[in-house]
């Protein structure tokens, strides 16, 4: 099972606010904590003491703190890649390398005596991870995580995200990506238009972002990049992440009947394996509710994303639940009972034949 995470930035907030946020995330089963130590401005000892205070509190909640760092800071702090005692004393679970070394150093770092995890950048699209693997790292201590992107339109394209992620998947390394909170107001830098990995996620509800990453099958852990996500967002993330089955939001038709509502929202649906390019079929509702009438109504032509139930005119198919994958003419035997929410319509492409899913009413 993967892990959910949040991000805190001690230099840009107060310990009291970070503590309250950690408590809230812990309440909903969040495990990871990302923080950034890319540069130290001002009194070094004071800055590091502030970081350690937050790390210590996160550790008291049995959370795992990943410290983002770049090679330049090693020199500023007077530490070396072959001696990670500084991070052990800080209480860090791991070190994320914002910029890497040559590959040999990263491999050596994974064999540190403290068990500190080394997390490397997944978003570059180079052979970086292959190079590290050629130096025989301890893969139990080697993780990957994508970047987040504060500048609108600078986030990863989906194709590049897949290309990069597969490089790590082939070595069975743990992977992580960031999602964007709409309630959060800051990150590690002054300017931010949200902090997500995928540009397509920037304006989506946070639960939809989580569902998408899970359905790709490429990401283990998911963290909120900006701070502070609202309690409602953290709860929605947890519900989506820990759900037994993926769900799609549905806007029901105004005239949906009680029986049709039961078909949609009170059943676990299964994508029939002998797939059609026109409809996604969930056939068992026609068995469960074969004695229900399902009279004809709202038999308009069908559009991609419409949720359908065959009516009494379709004989033995009466009561079957379907989702339109293409526009189709309606001869009067199919009731259009709802529509997949516009912001989750793209998730249809990620459902696989024989997979199970739920439909939930869009509130």
ABEGO torsion letter per residue (X at the ends): XBBBBBBBBAAABBAAAAAAAAAAAAAAGBABBBBBBABBBEBAAAAAAAAAAAAAAAAAAGBBBBBBBBAAAAAAAGBBAABAAAAAAAGBABBBBABBBAGAAAAAAAABAAGBBBBBBAAAGBAAAAAAAAAGBBAAABBBBBBBBABBGABBBAAAAAAAAAAAAAAGBBBBBBBBBAABABBABABBAEBBABAAAAABBAAAAAAAAAAAGABABBBBABOBBBAAAAAAAAAAAABABBBBBBBBBAABBAAAAAAAAABBBBBBABBBAABBBBAAAAAAAAABAGBBBGABBBBBGBBBBBBAAAEAABGBBBBBABBBBBAGABBBAEBBBAAAAAAAAABBBGBBBBBBBBX
